[in-house]
Amino acid sequence: MPKLSIIVAVADDLAIGKDNGLLCHIPGDLKRFKELTTGHTVIMGRKTLESLPNGPLPNRRNIVITHHPETLPKGCVSAASLDDAIAKGAEDDEVFIIGGGQIYRQAIAKADMLYLTCIHSAFPDADTFFPEYNASDYDEVFCERHEPSEKCKYAFSFVNLKRK
Ligand SMILES: NC(=O)c1ccc[n+]([C@@H]2O[C@H](COP(=O)([O-])OP(=O)(O)OC[C@H]3O[C@@H](n4cnc5c(N)ncnc54)[C@H](OP(=O)(O)O)[C@@H]3O)[C@@H](O)[C@H]2O)c1
């Protein structure tokens, strides 16, 4: 089985999205997302696919979980459930669950690794959230804090958690 990893940008209150978009633009987060996921399989819910500005992500195998596979654009592999998606990604050495809220909720108990971008802000208008998880189930194997800068007004931390 491949390593199953979740990657998410999550605010301190677990908010992850609003109006089927991200909460904010953090260039460093997008760069890290691209570096980690390129060349791998990414698994997402249909709404997250719809939130991507240019459709399926290039240079990655895009597996989309949906009840309506006939609606997916070219460049996507459909899956009828999370388990079906994981089975379809089984040839990869690392598979990334890239959201959104519904899919993270189904995947959190199965994930070996969490790649978090923790945004140290509150987003009171958010409508989509990451599930509660127990930090003591994981070892923190990486943590790097970034203070607000000209490029990004938010303080954030890259935190990698590996299941014990
Ligand atoms: N901060 C981050 O890192 C991050 C990352 C990704 C997404 N997001 C945000 O999250 C939000 C979207 O999340 P969401 O929770 O609304 O939607 P989602 O999880 O992206 O997708 C939900 C859809 O997935 C399909 N689905 C879910 N479970 C299924 C199952 N067991 N079997 C078959 N199909 C299933 C259904 O599609 P059908 O209706 O087609 O059947 C469902 O409507 C957006 O705001 C997005 O920007 C944030």
The ligand as a Tripos MOL2 file, in Angstrom:
@<TRIPOS>MOLECULE
LIG
   48    52     1     0     0
SMALL
NO_CHARGES

@<TRIPOS>ATOM
      1 N1         -7.3200   24.7600    2.8620 N.am      1 LIG1
      2 C1         -7.0600   23.7150    2.0980 C.2       1 LIG1
      3 O1         -5.9500   23.1720    2.1060 O.2       1 LIG1
      4 C2         -8.1340   23.1690    1.2060 C.ar      1 LIG1
      5 C3         -7.8750   22.0820    0.3840 C.ar      1 LIG1
      6 C4         -8.9000   21.5900   -0.4200 C.ar      1 LIG1
      7 C5        -10.1310   22.1880   -0.4100 C.ar      1 LIG1
      8 N2        -10.3580   23.2490    0.4060 N.ar      1 LIG1
      9 C6        -11.6610   23.9010    0.4410 C.3       1 LIG1
     10 O2        -12.6470   22.9580    0.8490 O.3       1 LIG1
     11 C7        -13.8850   23.3410    0.2720 C.3       1 LIG1
     12 C8        -14.4830   22.1530   -0.4490 C.3       1 LIG1
     13 O3        -14.7080   21.1160    0.4890 O.3       1 LIG1
     14 P1        -16.1420   20.3730    0.6120 P.3       1 LIG1
     15 O4        -16.1410   19.6260    1.9030 O.co2     1 LIG1
     16 O5        -17.2270   21.3660    0.3750 O.co2     1 LIG1
     17 O6        -16.1510   19.3880   -0.6460 O.3       1 LIG1
     18 P2        -15.1430   18.2270   -1.1520 P.3       1 LIG1
     19 O7        -14.7850   17.3430    0.0040 O.co2     1 LIG1
     20 O8        -14.0520   18.8210   -1.9480 O.co2     1 LIG1
     21 O9        -16.0830   17.4570   -2.1900 O.3       1 LIG1
     22 C9        -17.3390   16.9800   -1.7880 C.3       1 LIG1
     23 C10       -17.8770   16.1020   -2.9040 C.3       1 LIG1
     24 O10       -17.1040   14.9150   -2.9940 O.3       1 LIG1
     25 C11       -17.9420   13.8300   -3.3420 C.3       1 LIG1
     26 N3        -17.9290   12.8530   -2.2430 N.ar      1 LIG1
     27 C12       -17.6060   13.0450   -0.9450 C.ar      1 LIG1
     28 N4        -17.6600   11.8970   -0.2790 N.ar      1 LIG1
     29 C13       -18.0310   10.9520   -1.1730 C.ar      1 LIG1
     30 C14       -18.2510    9.5430   -1.0890 C.ar      1 LIG1
     31 N5        -18.0690    8.8660    0.0740 N.pl3     1 LIG1
     32 N6        -18.6360    8.8780   -2.2020 N.ar      1 LIG1
     33 C15       -18.7880    9.5260   -3.3920 C.ar      1 LIG1
     34 N7        -18.6000   10.8700   -3.5270 N.ar      1 LIG1
     35 C16       -18.2180   11.5630   -2.4230 C.ar      1 LIG1
     36 C17       -19.3270   14.3920   -3.5740 C.3       1 LIG1
     37 O11       -19.3260   14.7680   -4.9500 O.3       1 LIG1
     38 P3        -20.6470   14.6960   -5.8730 P.3       1 LIG1
     39 O12       -21.5630   15.7430   -5.3050 O.co2     1 LIG1
     40 O13       -20.1580   15.0010   -7.2410 O.co2     1 LIG1
     41 O14       -21.2020   13.3060   -5.7330 O.co2     1 LIG1
     42 C18       -19.3100   15.6270   -2.6960 C.3       1 LIG1
     43 O15       -20.2580   16.6120   -3.0920 O.3       1 LIG1
     44 C19       -13.5950   24.5300   -0.6350 C.3       1 LIG1
     45 O16       -13.8400   25.7360    0.0630 O.3       1 LIG1
     46 C20       -12.1130   24.3830   -0.9050 C.3       1 LIG1
     47 O17       -11.4780   25.5960   -1.2610 O.3       1 LIG1
     48 C21        -9.3980   23.7430    1.2080 C.ar      1 LIG1
@<TRIPOS>BOND
     1     1     2 1
     2     2     3 2
     3     2     4 1
     4     4     5 ar
     5     4    48 ar
     6     5     6 ar
     7     6     7 ar
     8     7     8 ar
     9     8     9 1
    10     8    48 ar
    11     9    10 1
    12     9    46 1
    13    10    11 1
    14    11    12 1
    15    11    44 1
    16    12    13 1
    17    13    14 1
    18    14    15 2
    19    14    16 1
    20    14    17 1
    21    17    18 1
    22    18    19 2
    23    18    20 1
    24    18    21 1
    25    21    22 1
    26    22    23 1
    27    23    24 1
    28    23    42 1
    29    24    25 1
    30    25    26 1
    31    25    36 1
    32    26    27 ar
    33    26    35 ar
    34    27    28 ar
    35    28    29 ar
    36    29    30 ar
    37    29    35 ar
    38    30    31 1
    39    30    32 ar
    40    32    33 ar
    41    33    34 ar
    42    34    35 ar
    43    36    37 1
    44    36    42 1
    45    37    38 1
    46    38    39 2
    47    38    40 1
    48    38    41 1
    49    42    43 1
    50    44    45 1
    51    44    46 1
    52    46    47 1
@<TRIPOS>SUBSTRUCTURE
     1 LIG1         1 GROUP 0 **** ****
